[in-house]
Amino acid sequence: MDIVLLVIGFILMLVGILGSFLPVLPGPPVSWIGLLLLYLTKAVPDDWWILGITAAAAILVFVLDYIIPAMGTKKFGGSKAGMWGTMIGLVIGLFLPIPGGFIIGAFLGAFIGEISNNMDKKKALKAAFGSFLGFLTGTFLKFILAVIYLGIFIVKVWEYRSPLFTF
């Protein structure tokens, strides 16, 4: 059973990292569930301090992921249309066969969103930049946290490798 929890936990770690970039997946909370599964194995002793601190960090970053883009958009004079454009452009950009398509898609989506909101091009470009900057900041925070969780996961698996891998 420990191996099943370990494998599912590792898959959730990878999905959490992927979720740092995809707006449909909550990256750090998914990674945290993977970490929780590791601590549910019989081989790894419970450490409620680590689980509590990492859960609080995942919730905080999850909430900030909605606040930061809004702050960036507002600071640069953007609208909700720009924020929605950023998200839609990101998803479309993921499927473009060009390097960094999701980044280009997010920026263009924000710009198109602002243009569709009847802004002149100069203001729309500034607002799109703010929306894009907020998006990148939130994405960076989610990615860093998900990678830290993966690091904790790997360290714990290595530390308890003998009891985990008894075959």
N, C-alpha and C positions, 0 to 999 in steps of 0.2 A: 504494500500500500504506500510505503514511503516513496518508492520510485515513481509511482503514478502522481503523487502530490508534487514531487520534485519536477517531473516533466511538465505537468500542467502549469506549475508555478513559473518555470522558465519560459514557457510559451507566453504566459501572461506578461512576463517582463518584456519580451520582444514586442508584443502587441501594445504595451504601454509606451514603449519608445516610438513605435509607429503612430500611436495615438497623440503623441506630442505635436505631430504635424497635421493630422487629420482632424477636422473639426467635429466629426461624428463620433469619435472615440475619446473618452476622458483619459488621457495618458497616465498621469501619476496615480489616480485611483485604481486603474487596472493594474499597474505595476505594484501598487501596495497590496492588492489581493494576491498577486504572485508571491510577494514577500510573506504574507500571512500564511499561505499554503506551505511554505518552507518551514515556518515555525509550528505548523500543525503536525509535522512529521514526528515520529517517536525519537528520532536520532538527534534532532536539534532541540535543546531545552528552550522553554518559553522565556521570552524576555519582553515583558509588557512595557518596559520603558522604551525600548527601540520601536516596538509596534505602535505605541501611543504617540511618540514624537513624529514618527514617519507618517502616521495617519493624519495628525494635525497639519503637517507640512503639505500633504496631498490635498487636504480640504482647503487650506489657505491658497495654494497655487491654483486650484480649481476655481475658487471664487475670484481671485485676482485676474484670471484669464478672461473674465467677463468685464472686469472693471478697467483694466489697463487699456485695451483697445478703445473703449469709450472715452477715456481720459485723453488719449492721443488724438482721437478724432475731434473732440471738443476743443482741445487746445489749439489745433490748427484750423478750426472753423468748419469742421465737417459735419455730416448729418448721419442719420441711421442708414440712409441709402448707401453711403460710402462704406459703412461697416458691413452691411449685407453684401455689397459688391465685393468686398475683400474676401468674405467666406465663399461666395459662389465662384469667384475667380480662382481661389485656392483649389477648390475641388476640380474645376475644369483644367487648371494648370497641372494637376497631378497626372492627367491622362495625356498631356501633350508630350510628344516624343522629343523634347528638347531638354538639355540640362538645366536644372533650376526652374522648371516649368511652373511649379507651385508658387515660387516666389514672384515670378513675372506675372502669373495669373492673379495673384493676390493684389499686386499693385494696379494692374490694368482693371481688375474688377472694382477696386475702390474708385479709380478715376472715372470709369463708366457709370458707376453708381452716383457719383457726385454730379456728373454731366447730366444724367437723367433727372436729377433733382433741380434742374434749371439753374445751375451755377455757371458763371463764365469760366473759361478754360484755365485761367491763371489761379483763381480761387479753388477750382476743382482739383488742380494739380497739387496745390498746397494741402488741401483737406485730404486728398488721397495719400499724400506722403504721411500725414499724421495718423491716418487710419492704418496704413501699412506699417509704420513704425511701432504703433501700439500692438499690432498683430505679431510682429517679429519679436518684440519684448516678451509677450506672453508665451509665444512658442519656445523661445530660448529658455525661459524659466521652467516650462514643462519638460523640455528635453533634458536640461541639466538635472532636474529632480529624478526623472525616470532613469537616467544613467547612474546617478548615485544609488538608487534602489537596486539596480542591476549589480553595481559594485558590492553592495552589502550582501546581496544574494550569493554572488560568486565567492566572496570571502567566507561566508558561513558554510557554503557547500564544501569548500576546500578544508575548512577547519574541522568539519564533521564528516569527512569523506569516508573514513573507515566504518562508522556505524551506518552511514547511508548506503554504501555500496558493499554489502556483505556477501555478494555472490562471487 
